[in-house]
Amino acid sequence: MASINVHDDTLVVEQSTIEMILSLRKTIRVPLANIIGATVDPGVGSERKGIRVPGTHIPGFYVAGTFRHEDSKTFWNIRRGTNAVVVSLTDCDLDQLIIEVDDPHGTVASINAAKATTTIER
Amino acid sequence: MGRPRTFDPEAVATDVANLVLERGYDAVGIDDITRATGVGRGSLYRVFGSKAGVIALALAGAAERDDARLAELTALVLASSAALDPLIRPELTRGLAIIGRAGDPELQLGRALLERHRQLAPPTRDRRHIYPNHTTDI
């Protein structure tokens, strides 16, 4: 399963080797300043994924890769999606990250805490 | 095909605030929000960025209107996982300043929560439903 961590001022999505192959992307790094917010969203898996550009989609089992839908570009890496986290981005190649992680509530809290400290420092 | 956005973000935020007032921040999921407002997930994330983004706008709206339930909404969000969210924090600060105008903010937040407790859980003297097998005749 993928994980989302914050190192310094950067959000890092780490994937296993198999996930990297299926999603056709290596580690994703996004500066915290480009993150609008993060939300725990267990129901997001039932949303339309759109067109693969590129990625892997086995409906109901696994979605990994970059998908384009309704003018937005999203990177997905979820299985059933019950532990999915949605991260909205701005001024990036991608508009959204939808990632399934072990601890979605902890992940969202750590992204917010990291963003809060960087906002205060600036 | 992408549908054009035809909703008023402030009206949606107010609807979501009502959901939060009913159930509490953490109990309201994105599925509940899409169901209650009729706005799709894609539009929600595009316009508000996150669930916290919706509530930040709702808090701002309630503060501007000096809404009667501003203290209750502020207290609920303060006690939730969203209290640290960078979009919400400035709105909480602003809301507290407005609540403070009418008197001690601590007192008002506490009062709002107590009033909520009274309305949601009417006092009962009959405790037999809690201990069904523990009845003693005196």
Interface residues (C-beta under 8 A of the other chain):
Chain A: I36 G37 A38 T39 D41 P42 G43 V44 E47 H69 E70 D71 S72 V86 S88 D95 Q96 H105 V108 A109 N112 A113 K115 A116 T119
Chain B: G2 R3 G29 I30 D31 R41 G42 Y45 R46 G49 S50 K51 A52 G53 S81 L84 D85 P86 L87 R89
